[in-house]
Amino acid sequence: MNYNVIVPPGFMLMGTRFAIKHLHETRSIAIDPANQYRYPGEEIDEQALADEYDAAVADLMSRPAGSGDGSPDGLLVHLPAWIMFARESDGYFVDCRSGEQHGCVMRQGAYGGWGSPAWPSVAALWEETADVLAAIGTDDEPDWVPTSVGEWRFPGAWWHPER
């Protein structure tokens, strides 16, 4: 059975191992001096980068579930209270921080940053996914479909997995 139908077309489910790896790799990438802009000859304090990242995570963890990062450029971070479950270049996660929107589904961009919740729950995501798929005719093979969060693109292999 193809379990990818429970997430938007084009996204792949993430296993627990990958989600945990993503949590740790995101921090490593964010604090790596090689990924920081600097002027020639300028030294970067690696401990200061780590402290800055950890302070940003602590601040974001103190905000209620469903809160965006508030960064105009996006912040490359993965909070411990997120359960990442699907990705392509962007990623979907369940926000398990406390608050009224606990359990909402949010989308993080490929280079960080996230806004408001895409769905109030995983069940709402699945319901919309099921509705979108059920509305596609048996002979239709759309490249994309409109949804409440924008367009979902279908990879070519979706319709012809044997190719």
KOLTOR-660469 format. One record per atom (N, C-alpha, C): x, y, z; atom name. Coordinates in Angstrom, 1 decimal. Each point is the difference from the previous one (the first is absolute). Layout:
<sites>
east,north,up,atome
X,Y,Z,CA
...
</sites>
This chain:
<sites>
east,north,up,atome
0.8,-1.2,0.0,N
-0.8,1.2,0.0,CA
0.9,1.2,0.0,C
-0.4,1.1,-0.7,N
0.7,1.2,-0.1,CA
-0.5,1.0,1.0,C
0.7,0.2,1.1,N
-0.4,0.8,1.1,CA
0.2,1.5,-0.3,C
0.6,0.3,-1.1,N
0.2,1.4,-0.3,CA
-1.3,0.8,-0.3,C
-1.1,-0.8,-0.2,N
-1.3,0.7,-0.3,CA
-0.5,0.8,1.2,C
0.6,-0.2,1.2,N
-0.5,0.7,1.2,CA
0.7,1.3,0.2,C
0.9,0.3,-0.9,N
0.6,1.3,0.0,CA
-0.1,0.7,-1.3,C
0.1,1.3,-0.1,N
-0.2,0.6,-1.3,CA
0.9,-0.6,-1.1,C
-0.5,0.0,-1.3,N
0.7,-0.6,-1.1,CA
1.4,0.7,-0.1,C
1.0,-0.8,-0.3,N
1.3,0.5,-0.2,CA
0.9,-0.1,1.3,C
-0.7,-0.1,1.1,N
0.7,-0.1,1.3,CA
0.2,-1.5,0.4,C
1.0,-0.2,0.7,N
0.3,-1.4,0.4,CA
0.0,0.0,1.5,C
-0.6,-1.1,0.6,N
0.0,-0.2,1.4,CA
1.4,-0.1,0.6,C
0.2,0.6,1.1,N
1.3,-0.1,0.7,CA
-0.1,-1.0,1.1,C
0.9,-0.9,0.1,N
0.0,-1.0,1.1,CA
0.6,0.7,1.3,C
-0.1,-0.7,1.1,N
0.4,0.6,1.3,CA
1.5,0.2,-0.1,C
0.8,-0.9,-0.5,N
1.4,0.2,-0.1,CA
0.4,1.2,-0.8,C
-0.7,0.2,-1.1,N
0.3,1.2,-0.8,CA
-0.4,1.3,0.7,C
-1.1,0.0,0.7,N
-0.5,1.2,0.7,CA
1.0,0.3,1.1,C
0.6,-0.9,0.8,N
0.9,0.2,1.0,CA
1.3,0.5,-0.6,C
0.4,-0.6,-1.1,N
1.3,0.4,-0.7,CA
-0.2,1.5,-0.4,C
-1.2,0.3,-0.6,N
-0.2,1.4,-0.4,CA
0.1,1.0,1.1,C
-0.5,-0.4,1.2,N
0.1,0.9,1.2,CA
1.4,0.3,0.3,C
0.9,-1.0,0.0,N
1.4,0.3,0.4,CA
0.8,0.6,-1.2,C
-0.3,-0.4,-1.2,N
0.7,0.6,-1.1,CA
-0.3,1.5,-0.2,C
-1.3,0.3,0.3,N
-0.3,1.5,-0.2,CA
0.8,0.8,0.9,C
0.2,-0.4,1.3,N
0.8,0.8,0.9,CA
1.4,0.0,-0.5,C
0.6,-1.1,-0.5,N
1.4,0.0,-0.5,CA
0.2,0.9,-1.1,C
-1.0,0.0,-1.0,N
0.1,0.9,-1.1,CA
-0.1,1.5,0.4,C
-0.9,0.3,0.9,N
-0.2,1.4,0.5,CA
1.2,0.5,0.7,C
0.7,-0.8,0.7,N
1.1,0.6,0.8,CA
1.4,-0.3,-0.7,C
0.0,-0.5,-1.2,N
1.3,-0.3,-0.7,CA
0.5,1.4,-0.5,C
1.2,0.3,0.4,N
0.6,1.3,-0.5,CA
0.1,0.1,-1.5,C
0.1,-1.1,-0.7,N
0.1,0.0,-1.4,CA
-1.3,0.5,-0.7,C
-1.1,-0.1,0.7,N
-1.3,0.5,-0.5,CA
-0.3,1.4,0.4,C
0.9,0.7,0.6,N
-0.2,1.4,0.4,CA
0.7,0.9,-0.9,C
-0.7,1.1,-0.3,N
0.6,1.1,-0.8,CA
1.0,0.7,0.8,C
1.2,0.3,-0.5,N
1.0,0.7,0.7,CA
0.9,0.8,-1.0,C
0.6,1.0,0.4,N
0.9,0.8,-0.8,CA
1.3,-0.8,0.0,C
0.8,0.2,-1.0,N
1.4,-0.7,0.0,CA
0.8,0.4,1.2,C
0.5,-1.0,0.6,N
0.8,0.1,1.2,CA
-0.8,0.1,1.3,C
-1.3,0.1,-0.1,N
-0.8,0.1,1.2,CA
-0.1,-1.3,0.7,C
0.2,-0.1,1.3,N
-0.1,-1.2,0.8,CA
-1.5,-0.2,0.5,C
-0.4,-1.2,0.0,N
-1.3,-0.3,0.5,CA
0.1,-0.8,1.3,C
-0.7,0.4,1.0,N
0.1,-0.6,1.3,CA
-1.1,-1.2,0.0,C
0.5,-1.2,-0.1,N
-0.8,-1.2,-0.1,CA
-0.9,-0.2,1.2,C
0.5,0.3,1.2,N
-0.8,-0.1,1.2,CA
-1.1,1.1,0.0,C
0.3,1.1,-0.5,N
-1.1,1.1,-0.1,CA
-1.1,-0.4,-1.0,C
0.4,-0.7,-1.1,N
-1.0,-0.5,-0.9,CA
-0.9,-1.0,0.7,C
0.6,-1.0,0.7,N
-0.8,-1.0,0.7,CA
-0.9,0.6,1.1,C
0.5,1.0,0.7,N
-0.8,0.7,1.0,CA
-1.1,0.7,-0.6,C
0.2,0.7,-1.1,N
-1.0,0.7,-0.7,CA
-1.1,-0.9,-0.5,C
0.4,-1.1,-0.6,N
-1.0,-1.0,-0.4,CA
-0.8,-0.5,1.1,C
0.6,-0.4,1.1,N
-0.7,-0.6,1.2,CA
-0.9,1.0,0.6,C
0.4,1.3,0.0,N
-0.9,1.0,0.5,CA
-1.2,0.2,-0.9,C
0.2,-0.1,-1.3,N
-1.2,0.1,-0.9,CA
-0.9,-1.1,0.2,C
0.5,-1.2,0.2,N
-0.8,-1.2,0.2,CA
-0.8,0.2,1.3,C
0.7,0.4,1.1,N
-0.7,0.2,1.3,CA
-1.1,1.0,-0.2,C
0.2,1.1,-0.7,N
-1.0,1.1,-0.2,CA
-1.2,-0.6,-0.7,C
0.3,-0.7,-1.1,N
-1.1,-0.6,-0.8,CA
-0.8,-1.1,0.7,C
0.7,-0.7,0.8,N
-0.7,-1.1,0.8,CA
-0.9,0.7,1.1,C
0.3,1.2,0.4,N
-0.9,0.6,1.0,CA
-1.2,0.6,-0.6,C
-0.1,0.1,-1.3,N
-1.2,0.5,-0.7,CA
-1.0,-1.1,-0.2,C
-1.3,0.4,-0.1,N
-1.0,-1.1,-0.1,CA
0.0,-0.7,-1.4,C
-0.5,-1.2,0.0,N
-0.2,-0.7,-1.2,CA
-0.7,0.8,-1.1,C
0.5,-0.1,-1.2,N
-0.6,0.7,-1.1,CA
0.6,1.4,-0.2,C
1.0,0.4,0.8,N
0.7,1.2,-0.2,CA
1.0,-0.1,-1.1,C
0.0,1.0,-0.9,N
1.1,0.0,-1.0,CA
1.3,0.5,0.6,C
1.0,0.0,-0.8,N
1.3,0.3,0.5,CA
0.3,1.5,0.0,C
-0.9,0.8,-0.7,N
0.1,1.5,0.1,CA
1.3,0.5,-0.7,C
0.6,-0.8,-0.8,N
1.2,0.4,-0.7,CA
-0.3,0.3,-1.5,C
0.4,1.2,-0.5,N
-0.4,0.3,-1.4,CA
0.7,-0.9,-1.0,C
1.2,-0.5,0.4,N
0.8,-0.8,-0.9,CA
-0.2,-1.5,0.3,C
-0.6,-0.4,1.0,N
-0.1,-1.4,0.4,CA
1.2,-0.3,0.9,C
-0.3,-0.8,1.0,N
1.0,-0.4,1.0,CA
0.2,-1.5,-0.2,C
1.2,-0.4,-0.2,N
0.3,-1.4,-0.1,CA
0.1,-0.6,1.4,C
-1.0,-0.7,0.4,N
-0.1,-0.6,1.3,CA
-0.9,-1.2,0.0,C
0.2,-0.9,0.9,N
-1.0,-1.1,0.1,CA
-0.2,-0.1,1.5,C
-1.2,0.3,0.5,N
-0.3,-0.1,1.4,CA
-0.2,-1.4,0.5,C
0.4,-0.3,1.2,N
-0.2,-1.3,0.6,CA
-1.4,-0.4,0.1,C
-0.9,1.0,0.0,N
-1.5,-0.3,0.2,CA
-0.7,-0.2,-1.4,C
0.8,-0.1,-1.0,N
-0.6,-0.3,-1.4,CA
0.2,-1.4,-0.3,C
-1.0,-0.6,-0.6,N
0.1,-1.3,-0.6,CA
-0.1,0.1,-1.5,C
1.2,0.0,-0.6,N
0.0,0.1,-1.5,CA
-0.5,-1.3,-0.5,C
-0.9,0.0,-1.0,N
-0.5,-1.2,-0.5,CA
0.0,-0.1,-1.5,C
0.2,1.0,-0.8,N
0.0,0.0,-1.4,CA
0.9,1.1,-0.6,C
0.6,-0.3,-1.1,N
0.9,1.0,-0.6,CA
0.2,-0.2,-1.5,C
0.3,1.0,-0.7,N
0.6,0.1,-1.3,CA
1.0,1.0,0.2,C
0.0,1.2,-0.6,N
1.0,1.0,0.4,CA
-0.5,0.7,1.3,C
-1.3,0.2,0.1,N
-0.6,0.5,1.3,CA
-0.4,-1.2,0.8,C
-0.3,0.2,1.3,N
-0.4,-1.0,0.9,CA
-1.3,0.3,0.7,C
-0.8,-1.0,0.3,N
-1.2,0.1,0.8,CA
0.4,-0.6,1.4,C
-0.6,0.7,1.0,N
0.2,-0.5,1.4,CA
-1.2,0.3,0.8,C
-0.1,-0.8,1.1,N
-1.1,0.2,1.0,CA
0.7,0.8,1.1,C
-0.6,1.1,0.4,N
0.5,0.9,1.0,CA
-0.6,-0.5,1.4,C
0.9,-0.5,0.8,N
-0.4,-0.6,1.3,CA
0.3,1.0,1.1,C
0.3,1.3,-0.3,N
0.2,0.9,1.1,CA
-1.4,0.2,0.7,C
0.0,0.5,1.2,N
-1.3,0.1,0.7,CA
-0.7,1.2,-0.6,C
-1.3,0.0,0.3,N
-0.9,1.1,-0.5,CA
-1.2,-0.5,-0.7,C
-0.9,0.9,-0.3,N
-1.3,-0.3,-0.6,CA
0.2,-0.8,-1.4,C
1.1,0.3,-0.7,N
0.2,-0.7,-1.3,CA
0.9,-1.2,0.1,C
0.2,-0.5,1.2,N
0.8,-1.2,0.2,CA
-0.5,-1.1,-1.0,C
0.9,-0.6,-0.8,N
-0.3,-1.0,-0.9,CA
-0.3,0.5,-1.4,C
0.1,1.3,-0.3,N
-0.2,0.5,-1.3,CA
1.1,-0.4,-1.0,C
-0.3,0.0,-1.2,N
1.0,-0.4,-1.1,CA
0.5,1.3,-0.6,C
1.3,0.1,-0.1,N
0.7,1.2,-0.5,CA
0.9,-0.4,-1.1,C
0.4,0.9,-0.9,N
0.9,-0.2,-1.1,CA
1.2,0.9,0.2,C
1.2,-0.7,-0.1,N
1.3,0.8,0.1,CA
0.6,0.0,-1.3,C
0.5,1.2,-0.4,N
0.7,0.1,-1.3,CA
1.3,-0.7,0.0,C
0.5,-0.2,-1.2,N
1.3,-0.8,-0.2,CA
1.1,0.7,0.7,C
0.0,1.3,0.1,N
1.1,0.7,0.6,CA
-0.4,0.6,1.4,C
-1.1,-0.5,0.6,N
-0.4,0.4,1.3,CA
-1.2,0.9,-0.2,C
-0.6,0.4,1.1,N
-1.1,0.9,0.0,CA
-1.3,-0.7,0.0,C
-1.0,0.4,0.7,N
-1.3,-0.6,0.0,CA
-1.0,1.1,0.5,C
-1.2,-0.1,-0.5,N
-1.0,1.0,0.4,CA
-1.1,-0.6,0.8,C
-1.2,0.2,-0.3,N
-1.1,-0.4,0.7,CA
-0.3,-1.5,-0.3,C
-0.8,-0.7,0.8,N
-0.4,-1.4,-0.2,CA
-0.7,-0.2,-1.4,C
0.4,-1.0,-0.7,N
-0.6,-0.4,-1.2,CA
-1.4,-0.7,0.2,C
0.0,-0.9,1.1,N
-1.2,-0.7,0.4,CA
0.0,0.0,1.5,C
-1.2,-0.1,0.6,N
-0.1,0.0,1.4,CA
0.5,-1.4,0.6,C
0.0,-1.0,-0.8,N
0.4,-1.3,0.5,CA
0.4,-0.9,-1.1,C
0.7,-1.2,0.3,N
0.3,-1.0,-1.0,CA
-1.3,-0.5,-0.7,C
-1.0,-0.2,0.8,N
-1.3,-0.5,-0.5,CA
-0.5,1.0,-1.1,C
0.1,1.3,0.2,N
-0.5,1.0,-1.0,CA
0.8,-0.1,-1.2,C
1.4,-0.2,0.1,N
0.8,-0.2,-1.2,CA
-0.4,-1.3,-0.7,C
-0.3,-1.1,0.7,N
-0.4,-1.2,-0.7,CA
-1.3,0.1,-0.7,C
-0.9,0.8,0.7,N
-1.4,0.2,-0.6,CA
0.1,0.7,-1.3,C
0.8,1.1,0.0,N
0.2,0.8,-1.2,CA
0.6,-0.9,-1.1,C
1.1,-0.7,0.4,N
0.7,-0.8,-1.0,CA
-1.0,-1.1,-0.6,C
-0.8,-0.6,0.8,N
-1.0,-1.0,-0.5,CA
-1.0,0.7,-0.9,C
-0.5,1.2,0.4,N
-0.9,0.7,-0.8,CA
0.6,0.4,-1.4,C
1.2,0.4,0.0,N
0.7,0.4,-1.2,CA
0.1,-1.2,-0.9,C
0.5,-1.1,0.5,N
0.2,-1.2,-0.8,CA
-1.3,-0.6,-0.5,C
-1.1,0.1,0.9,N
-1.3,-0.6,-0.4,CA
-0.6,0.9,-1.2,C
0.4,1.2,0.0,N
-0.6,0.9,-1.1,CA
0.6,-0.2,-1.3,C
1.2,-0.7,-0.1,N
0.6,-0.2,-1.3,CA
-0.7,-1.2,-0.7,C
-0.3,0.3,-1.2,N
-0.7,-1.1,-0.8,CA
0.9,-1.1,-0.3,C
-0.6,-1.2,-0.2,N
0.8,-1.2,-0.2,CA
0.9,0.0,-1.2,C
-0.4,0.8,-1.0,N
0.9,0.1,-1.2,CA
0.9,1.3,0.0,C
-0.2,0.8,1.0,N
0.8,1.2,0.1,CA
1.4,-0.2,0.6,C
1.0,0.7,-0.5,N
1.3,0.0,0.5,CA
0.6,1.4,0.1,C
-0.6,0.8,1.0,N
0.4,1.4,0.0,CA
1.5,0.1,0.5,C
0.6,1.1,-0.5,N
1.3,0.4,0.4,CA
0.0,0.6,1.4,C
-1.1,0.7,0.3,N
-0.2,0.7,1.3,CA
-1.5,0.1,0.3,C
-0.3,0.3,1.2,N
-1.4,0.2,0.5,CA
0.1,1.2,1.0,C
-1.1,0.8,0.0,N
0.0,1.1,1.0,CA
-0.5,-0.5,1.3,C
0.6,0.5,1.1,N
-0.4,-0.4,1.3,CA
0.0,1.3,0.9,C
-0.4,-0.2,1.3,N
-0.1,1.1,0.9,CA
1.4,0.6,0.3,C
1.1,-0.7,-0.3,N
1.3,0.5,0.3,CA
0.8,0.3,-1.3,C
-0.6,0.1,-1.1,N
0.7,0.2,-1.3,CA
-0.2,-1.2,-0.9,C
0.9,-0.1,-1.0,N
-0.1,-1.1,-0.9,CA
0.8,-1.2,0.5,C
-0.6,-1.2,-0.2,N
0.8,-1.2,0.2,CA
0.4,-0.5,-1.4,C
1.2,-0.3,-0.1,N
0.5,-0.5,-1.3,CA
0.1,-1.5,0.1,C
-0.3,-0.7,-1.1,N
0.1,-1.4,-0.1,CA
1.2,-0.4,-0.8,C
0.9,-0.8,0.6,N
1.2,-0.5,-0.9,CA
-0.6,-0.9,-1.0,C
0.7,-0.1,-1.2,N
-0.4,-0.9,-1.0,CA
-0.2,-1.4,0.4,C
0.9,-0.5,0.9,N
-0.1,-1.4,0.4,CA
-1.2,-0.3,0.9,C
-0.7,1.1,0.4,N
-1.2,-0.2,0.8,CA
-1.0,-0.8,-0.8,C
-0.2,0.3,-1.2,N
-1.0,-0.6,-0.9,CA
0.5,-1.3,-0.6,C
1.3,-0.1,-0.2,N
0.5,-1.2,-0.7,CA
1.3,-0.5,0.8,C
-0.3,-0.6,1.2,N
1.2,-0.4,0.8,CA
0.9,-1.1,-0.6,C
-0.6,-0.7,-1.0,N
0.8,-1.1,-0.7,CA
1.1,0.6,-0.9,C
-0.1,1.2,-0.4,N
1.0,0.6,-0.9,CA
1.3,0.3,0.7,C
</sites>
